[in-house]
């Protein structure tokens, strides 16, 4: 963050000086937007850097908190403004019911991401190095989640919306505006405003408890301090640099956390089975308390669904998705499983045979010989990588030398600019939460109009969100100064540069992940229309991954692979032979990998179904039964992926199937419009305007048909995965 000048002066009448001088060590106390009116200049944080001179780039309007007090003050302002907004709508007289007095305020309610203070108060829970700030931001996020739920229980506000919806003015609204009237009404009705007072009170308690449970679950994941210690010999097969970077010189041990940059390489290349086993077992048995939180969360959601009149939480969730019902989802997943299972069984046997041969080479066969060898959970990634290397010539350790992180990032940004008609400009001076964060502005290449900003926070650190995701920090809004533009942030855990400054190297999977996640930023920043600033215009969860999944195809294109690659030592592009092998190996063991994805989606539906497990023991029994039946891989005793399956404790509960659902759509989009020419500017602009620009407004299926020229179909997906020849 930008430094704050120290002042030892105390100003009369300032409510902050005493605490600043006695408790804050001389640091300024509070952000300007959240300060009490009497606060003196010495107690205020400095504002963000001024806008650059003419021709430069403007900045996002954030002043990141320096203290828990900053967050608490911002939180209080959001709560007060939100309550005032609801009260104002509820007070509108029957003779003054209009779109502007009733609907517009609810579209831009102060507790949503159109409000700068919302992001400032809660975002640092995911990325601050300060545990105090993370805790305060987590509490703010919990308060905002409860506030969002409370907004759907205001019967007095609902009655005004309902009354307006029956007026001639409402019936005469254009389709675009009418969409939001219907969306607000549906939100109220799905929130149980027809319930009895007793049930309404219980519903509010359930929603608040669930928000707290999910928050605690995420905190346990983020703050995990588990460390595993191995000798260099126990990490045979791992690269020398990997070992050296993690070596504790005092003990002579290699120290690993449970974060992906530490464990994935070991699971893929470590020859020592006992090491892979130790990591796999610890990964699914750590995070103490999380399995109990999952059990509590699914019971809270089941009771919520019961009160609202739904058979299950999955029935409630899917009602507003493209799928429409869990029955349709099960039919969809079951159909793919029937197609994939024969190939998956063959994949498993090939990997098992490879393991048997490998153990024989090392003199490590069990009693009973090769026939007694079983493929275990900690074997799949290793023998998959070994098969790629031996049978297909794909050596991911060698290939990663062609993908320095900085080169992949710059190449990805260049491709997106070219494809979508955009221009990105990096900004060097800005307020930030960590020195590694980068900031870019986005403009339309043809008009020069500002479309928004995005942050990149790419490398792991303690306390940071430990997966890869996009956070939509700020949404479009009309203000007195003009249009407030959207701001997004990518948080990933790509490997950082080494201590000696050597560039971080990415596996091809990391390249795909970065390309995918950046597609979400484009979906947000390319959305058009004021309606996309609202929570009412969210894409259905079972579609939202489709645009990014479609763009993963570029990472298997010859020209793109060359543009994204450059050997860390020589600068040479990925050789043609390596490109051919990588493309040829794209669908190796795809049947088995597909069953793993189906297992995760079906597990999600099961725990959010009509008869979910009631405690942690029930969840363990369910995973022990489902994993081998669906994925064909046995579950190690005591292990349970629900301890770290964070998707199911956020917006993806009863919706994880959406990844596969969206992938079917994405395959059709690529095959229909881009397969012949991935760099077609005409297709790129059509994609931007017909798929990205509508955002969540209207029916997604209609937008897709305009872009595709036909209703989405499944065959391109099955062919792209090698399931249909």
C-alpha positions, -999 to +999 in steps of 0.1 A: +000+000+000+010+036-004+028+048+027+012+072+051+032+101+065+036+102+103+023+131+123+025+134+161+001+163+164-032+159+182-061+181+169-089+193+192-122+178+184-109+150+163-124+116+175-094+096+161-063+113+173-061+096+207-063+061+192-039+070+164-012+084+187-015+058+214-024+026+196-016+029+159+021+035+161+018+068+141-001+054+112-031+073+099-063+059+112-091+056+086-100+059+049-116+092+039-148+076+027-154+059+061-142+086+085-163+105+110-170+140+098-148+156+125-117+136+116-086+157+111-063+154+081-036+138+102-058+109+111-069+103+075-052+078+052-038+095+021-061+093-009-051+071-039-026+086-063-040+114-083-051+106-119-022+108-143-018+137-166-039+141-197-035+110-218-028+088-188-051+062-173-077+068-145-077+045-115-103+023-097-119+043-068-105+021-040-087+031-008-078-003+007-082-005+045-052-003+068-070-014+099-099-034+112-115+000+122-115+010+086-134-021+076-158-018+105-166+018+096-172+010+060-193-019+070-215+003+092-219+028+064-231+001+040-256-013+065-270+022+073-273+031+036-289-002+027-315+001+055-322+037+044-327+025+008-352-001+018-370+023+040-372+049+013-388+024-012-412+012+015-423+048+021-431+056-015-468+066-017-492+046-039-495+077-062-458+079-068-450+043-078-425+045-107-396+026-121-372+053-107-388+054-072-393+016-067-371-005-090-340+016-097-330+019-060-333-018-056-312-024-087-284-003-072-289-012-035-259+000-013-251-036-002-243-047-037-210-043-057-220-010-072-209+004-038-171+009-035-173+004+003-186-032-001-155-043-019-132-023+004-147-039+034-147-075+024-122-082-003-091-084+019-104-116+036-091-134+005-057-118+000-044-097+029-012-108+047-026-092+079-047-117+099-065-089+117-076-074+084-087-108+071-107-115+102-124-081+100-131-085+063-145-119+068-169-105+094-179-078+070-186-103+043-208-123+067-227-091+076-232-083+039-243-119+032-269-116+060-279-082+047-285-096+012-307-123+026-325-098+048-333-077+017-355-105+004-375-106+036-387-070+036-424-075+030-431-037+030-406-033+001-421-064-017-456-049-015-444-017-032-428-037-060-459-059-064-481-028-065-459-012-091-458-043-113-496-041-116-496-005-128-501+005-165-466+021-164-450-012-154-469-032-181-458-007-207-421-010-198-397-021-226-385-057-223-351-047-208-366-028-179-395-053-174-369-080-169-358-064-136-393-060-123-399-097-128-365-106-113-371-086-082-405-101-077-391-136-082-364-130-056-389-119-030-412-149-037-383-174-035-374-158-002-406-169+015-426-137+020-458-158+020-445-177+051-460-174+085-442-150+109-428-179+128-414-196+096-401-162+083-382-157+115-367-192+113-358-187+076-338-156+085-320-175+113-312-204+089-298-181+062-276-162+087-263-194+102-254-208+068-235-177+059-215-180+091-208-217+085-195-210+050-174-181+062-158-203+089-152-231+064-133-208+040-113-193+068-101-227+079-090-234+043-072-201+039-054-202+073-043-238+073-007-242+086-002-279+079+034-287+069+048-320+056+085-328+060+104-351+036+140-360+029+152-352-006+153-390-012+116-392-005+110-367-033+128-387-060+117-375-094+110-339-083+132-313-098+163-300-081+150-265-081+117-276-066+135-293-037+160-265-032+133-238-030+116-257-002+146-270+017+149-261+054+187-258+059+186-264+096+168-297+095+178-308+060+141-315+053+120-304+024+090-285+037+057-287+019+023-270+025-010-283+012-012-255-014-013-266-050+022-253-061+037-276-034+016-308-037+006-311-074+042-315-087+048-342-061+016-361-069+026-359-106+063-367-107+074-381-073+085-418-078+081-426-041+046-440-036+047-435+002+054-398-003+025-394-027+003-414-003+012-392+027+003-360+008-029-374-006-040-387+028-032-354+045-049-333+019-082-350+025-079-354+062-066-319+073-087-288+078-100-298+112-137-290+117-146-285+080-164-318+076-186-310+105-192-275+090-203-292+057-227-314+076-242-284+094-244-264+062-263-290+042-288-295+071-294-257+072-300-256+035-323-287+036-344-270+063-344-238+043-358-257+013-384-274+034-397-241+047-399-226+012-418-256-001-391-273-021-382-310-020-346-303-015-319-275-017-310-288-052-347-283-063-345-248-050-312-239-067-319-255-101-353-238-105-336-206-118-308-223-137-307-235-173-313-271-162-345-263-143-344-293-120-321-319-103-339-346-122-328-331-155-293-327-141-291-364-131-304-374-165-277-352-181-249-365-159-261-401-162-261-399-200-225-387-201-215-414-176-230-441-197-209-429-227-177-424-206-177-455-184-165-481-209-135-459-218-129-451-182-126-488-173-101-493-201-082-462-189-080-476-153-067-509-165-040-493-187-028-472-157-029-502-134-008-522-159+016-493-162+020-492-124+026-529-123+053-527-149+069-497-132+070-514-098+085-545-114+113-522-129+120-509-094+118-543-077+088-531-056+061-555-067+038-567-038+034-603-028+012-618-055+031-601-083+017-578-110-018-592-107-020-580-071-013-544-080-041-520-074-045-484-087-048-461-057-060-425-053-024-413-050-013-432-082-036-417-108-019-383-114+016-399-113+009-427-137-011-405-160+019-382-162+042-412-167+020-425-195+021-391-212+058-391-210+065-427-220+037-434-246+031-399-260+065-382-254+048-355-232+072-346-204+054-319-184+086-311-164+105-304-197+075-286-212+072-262-183+106-247-192+089-233-223+062-215-202+077-188-180+049-173-161+055-137-173+055-148-209+022-167-205+006-137-188+017-112-215+008-136-243-026-143-229-034-106-226-023-100-261-045-127-275-076-115-257-070-080-269-067-091-305-097-115-303-121-091-286-111-058-300-097-044-267-067-025-255-051-031-220-028-006-204-008-015-172-008+011-144+023+014-123+012+036-094-019+027-075-032+017-040-028-020-034-030-048-008+003-064-018+034-055-038+030-083-063-004-071-075-007-056-110-034-033-123-046-028-159-072-006-176-094-019-204-106+002-233-124-005-266-097-006-292-119+011-318-135+039-298-110+043-269-139+042-244-130+030-209-146-004-201-131-011-167-100-023-148-086-056-136-061-066-109-038-097-112-027-113-079-010-145-091+012-161-065+006-180-033+012-166+002-001-174+037-037-163+043-045-160+006-074-177-012-058-211-021-075-218-055-079-198-087-109-175-090-121-142-103-136-117-079-160-091-093-150-061-071-171-033-086-200-031-110-212-004-134-232+024-120-244+059-131-230+086-108-231+123-107-195+123-121-204+099-150-203+062-154-186+041-127-168+012-146-164-024-134-133-037-117-123-074-114-095-092-097-079-125-105-065-145-075-045-175-084-017-196-069+007-199-098+043-206-087+063-174-080+098-165-092+126-182-073+145-164-046+174-158-070+150-141-095+147-170-119+113-169-137+085-190-124+077-219-148+041-231-155+028-265-164+005-266-193-024-271-169-014-238-153-015-222-187-050-235-193-061-223-159-048-188-164-064-186-199-097-198-184-098-175-154-090-145-175-120-153-197-142-146-166-127-111-164-136-105-200-171-117-194-175-092-166-159-062-183-175-067-217-210-069-203-231-039-215-261-021-201-267-006-167-287-037-159-256-058-156-246-037-126-272-055-105-274-087-086-305-093-107-285-099-139-262-128-128-257-155-154-272-188-144-245-207-125-247-236-150-238-213-179-213-189-163-183-212-169-191-218-206-174-187-221-141-194-202-143-231-210-146-224-247-114-203-245-095-232-231-094-246-266-069-219-276-044-235-253-043-266-276-039-245-308-005-247-325-002-209-331-013-200-296+011-225-280+039-209-299+028-174-290+026-183-253+059-202-251+096-192-249+123-214-233+134-199-200+171-201-211+170-198-249+137-180-257+128-207-283+092-214-289+077-248-279+091-272-306+067-285-333+072-320-321+063-311-285+032-292-298+021-323-318+025-346-288+007-322-264-023-320-288-023-358-294-023-364-256-052-340-249-077-368-243-055-395-228-074-412-199-103-388-206-129-414-196-114-418-161-110-380-157-146-375-168-158-399-141-140-379-115-158-348-126-191-367-127-184-380-091-180-344-078-212-332-095-232-362-083-218-359-047-229-323-047-264-332-057-265-360-032-256-339-002-281-313-013-308-338-021-340-349-004-323-370+023-288-356+029-265-371+056-271-356+090-235-356+104-198-360+095-201-398+099-228-399+073-208-378+049-179-401+053-200-432+046-214-414+015-180-406+001-167-441+009-196-455-012-199-431-040-162-425-049-154-461-061-189-466-076-188-434-098-151-426-102-138-462-101-111-452-076-114-463-039-115-438-012-086-441+013-099-447+049-107-415+068-102-393+037-130-370+025-126-344-002-155-324+013-130-310+038-115-289+011-142-289-017-148-251-012-171-248-042-199-266-023-197-240+006-204-210-016-224-201-047-218-236-063-238-256-037-261-279-057-245-264-088-211-280-094-227-300-123-227-266-140-190-270-150-199-300-172-232-285-184-214-253-194-186-274-211-211-290-234-222-255-244-186-243-248-177-271-271-206-263-294-196-226-294-160-234-304-169-260-330-195-238-346-177-204-347-140-207-339-126-242-348-120-232-385-102-199-375-096-193-337-084-157-346-114-147-366-120-111-356-156-113-370-163-144-347-145-127-318-167-096-320-198-116-324-189-136-293-182-103-274-215-087-285-239-117-285-226-138-256-206-115-233-223-082-237-258-094-226-244-106-193-271-121-172-300-101-188-326-121-207-327-158-215-292-172-221-305-199-244-318-172-268-285-154-268-267-187-275-290-195-304-283-161-320-245-168-317-246-204-328-273-203-353-289-234-336-299-247-302-269-260-282-262-297-288-240-324-270-222-341-299-193-315-302-185-320-266-184-358-268-162-356-299-139-330-283-133-353-254-127-383-276-157-401-263-174-401-297-151-408-326 
